[in-house]
Amino acid sequence: MRHYHSFKKEDDGSFSLEATIIFPILLILILLFIFFSLVIYEKVILQYKANQIASRMAQTWSSSTMDLQTGEMNESDYVVNNGDGLYWRITSNNGFNKFGLQLSDNGVVARKKGREKDYAGDITFENGLFVQKIEVSLKKDLALPDVIAKTLGVSKVGATASHPVVDQTEMIRNTDFIVYGFNKFKKYASEYIPFFNKKKGNK
């Protein structure tokens, strides 16, 4: 009994023993938290870049040589001089895709997408019936140790973003065409509808 009490009171090495067990666990948890934060950081940066590319590409879609960063154009960058063609919206903008026809775009769409050279990713252009849309998909490999990558279950991050194409010229042209067409329809309707009504009344 006396040896038992003396053994209980002698706890000089207990702190060293606890530190030896707990310190590696805390160190591992801290390292995992740091690497997890780095993964989240890379994900956020990549998502921001994808959104930026999609927005800039959509804003400058009207010319394949327009500066992607600033939107600036030289005299030779206008569509009549840069090789896009005056009617590129019909012939070189995947315009026939909306009707199920996969025709060549003469490389105009590829040149517009190729302006982004800083980030390697997948940029697609969709010309729908009412909406034209840019979709950007980016991926980046993470420089993580294999043990950390397996523990977190991630070796790369990805980000996707989309933005509708902003084409002010086409919007103004379509608006004028609708107004012009409506006025013509109203004019001819006012002439021919009473005629048909009168003819129907005679019968």
C-alpha positions in Angstrom: 0.0 0.0 0.0 2.9 2.3 0.8 4.5 1.7 -2.6 1.2 2.5 -4.3 0.9 6.0 -2.8 4.5 6.8 -3.5 4.0 5.7 -7.2 0.9 8.1 -7.4 2.8 11.1 -6.1 5.7 10.6 -8.5 4.4 12.3 -11.7 7.5 14.3 -12.8 7.6 12.7 -16.3 3.9 13.0 -17.0 4.1 16.3 -18.8 6.8 15.0 -21.2 4.8 11.9 -21.9 1.6 13.9 -22.6 3.6 16.4 -24.8 5.1 13.5 -26.7 1.7 12.1 -27.6 -0.3 15.4 -28.1 2.3 17.5 -29.9 2.5 15.3 -33.1 -1.3 15.2 -33.3 -1.5 19.0 -33.0 1.2 19.5 -35.6 -0.5 17.2 -38.1 -3.9 19.0 -37.5 -2.2 22.4 -38.0 -0.5 21.3 -41.2 -3.7 19.8 -42.6 -5.5 23.1 -41.8 -2.8 25.1 -43.6 -2.9 22.9 -46.7 -6.7 22.9 -46.7 -6.6 26.7 -46.6 -4.2 26.8 -49.5 -6.5 24.6 -51.5 -9.4 26.9 -50.8 -7.3 29.9 -51.7 -6.3 28.3 -55.1 -10.0 27.5 -55.7 -11.1 31.1 -55.1 -8.3 32.5 -57.3 -9.2 30.1 -60.1 -12.9 30.9 -59.9 -12.2 34.6 -60.0 -10.0 34.2 -63.1 -12.7 32.1 -64.8 -15.3 34.7 -64.1 -12.9 37.4 -65.4 -12.1 35.6 -68.6 -15.8 34.8 -69.3 -16.8 38.5 -68.7 -14.0 40.0 -70.8 -14.5 37.5 -73.6 -18.2 38.3 -73.7 -17.6 42.0 -73.6 -15.1 42.0 -76.5 -16.7 39.3 -78.7 -17.4 41.7 -81.6 -13.9 41.6 -82.9 -11.3 38.8 -82.9 -8.4 41.3 -82.5 -9.9 43.5 -79.8 -7.7 43.6 -76.7 -9.1 41.2 -74.2 -7.9 43.1 -71.2 -8.8 46.7 -72.1 -11.2 46.4 -75.1 -9.1 48.8 -77.1 -9.1 48.6 -80.9 -6.7 49.9 -83.5 -7.9 51.0 -87.0 -6.9 47.6 -88.4 -9.0 45.8 -85.7 -12.4 46.6 -87.1 -14.2 43.7 -88.7 -13.8 45.0 -92.2 -10.0 44.9 -91.9 -9.2 42.1 -89.4 -10.5 39.2 -91.4 -13.7 38.5 -89.5 -15.8 39.7 -92.4 -18.7 42.1 -92.4 -21.3 39.4 -91.9 -19.4 37.3 -89.4 -22.5 37.1 -87.1 -24.2 35.0 -89.8 -21.4 33.1 -91.4 -18.6 32.9 -88.7 -20.3 33.0 -85.4 -21.7 29.4 -85.2 -24.9 31.0 -86.4 -26.1 27.8 -88.1 -25.7 25.7 -84.9 -29.0 26.9 -83.6 -30.6 25.0 -86.6 -28.5 21.9 -86.0 -26.0 22.6 -88.8 -22.3 22.3 -87.8 -20.7 24.4 -90.5 -17.2 25.9 -90.5 -16.7 29.3 -88.9 -13.5 30.2 -90.9 -11.6 30.2 -87.7 -13.2 33.4 -86.3 -14.5 31.8 -83.2 -11.2 30.0 -82.6 -9.3 33.3 -82.9 -11.6 35.0 -80.5 -11.2 32.3 -77.9 -7.4 32.1 -78.5 -6.9 35.6 -77.2 -6.7 34.2 -73.7 -3.2 32.8 -73.4 -2.4 33.2 -69.7 -4.6 30.4 -68.4 -4.9 27.0 -70.1 -8.5 26.0 -70.1 -11.6 25.1 -72.1 -13.5 28.0 -73.5 -16.7 27.3 -75.4 -19.1 29.6 -77.3 -22.7 28.7 -77.6 -24.9 30.6 -80.1 -28.4 29.8 -79.0 -31.7 31.0 -80.5 -32.0 33.9 -78.1 -28.8 33.9 -76.0 -25.2 33.7 -76.9 -23.0 32.5 -74.1 -19.3 32.1 -73.2 -18.4 29.2 -70.9 -15.0 29.0 -69.3 -13.6 25.9 -67.5 -10.2 26.0 -65.8 -8.2 23.4 -64.0 -5.0 23.7 -62.0 -2.8 21.0 -60.5 -1.9 21.6 -56.8 1.7 21.4 -55.6 0.8 19.2 -52.6 2.8 16.4 -51.1 1.3 13.0 -52.0 0.5 12.2 -48.4 -1.4 15.5 -48.0 -3.2 15.1 -51.4 -4.4 11.6 -50.5 -5.5 12.7 -47.0 -7.4 15.7 -48.4 -8.6 13.7 -51.4 -7.7 16.4 -53.9 -4.8 16.9 -56.3 -6.2 19.6 -58.5 -8.9 22.3 -58.4 -11.3 23.4 -61.1 -13.6 26.4 -61.8 -16.3 27.1 -64.3 -18.0 30.4 -65.3 -20.4 31.6 -67.9 -21.4 35.0 -69.2 -23.9 36.1 -72.0 -22.3 37.8 -74.9 -22.7 41.6 -74.9 -23.1 42.8 -78.5 -24.4 46.3 -78.5 -24.3 46.7 -82.3 -26.4 43.6 -82.8 -28.9 44.6 -80.1 -29.4 48.0 -81.7 -29.7 46.5 -85.2 -32.3 43.9 -84.0 -34.2 46.6 -82.1 -34.4 48.8 -85.3 -35.4 45.8 -87.3 -38.2 44.9 -85.0 -39.5 48.5 -84.9 -39.2 48.8 -88.7 -41.0 45.4 -89.2 -43.7 46.3 -86.8 -44.4 49.6 -88.5 -44.5 47.9 -91.9 -46.9 45.3 -90.6 -49.1 47.9 -89.0 -49.2 49.9 -92.3 -50.1 46.9 -94.5 -52.5 45.5 -92.0 -54.4 48.8 -91.9 -54.7 48.6 -95.7 -55.6 44.9 -96.2 -57.6 43.9 -93.1 -60.5 46.4 -93.8 -60.4 45.0 -97.4 -60.9 41.5 -96.3 -63.5 42.5 -93.8 -65.4 44.3 -96.5 -65.1 41.4 -98.9 -66.4 39.1 -96.2 -69.3 41.4 -95.5 -70.4 41.4 -99.2 -70.6 37.7 -99.2 
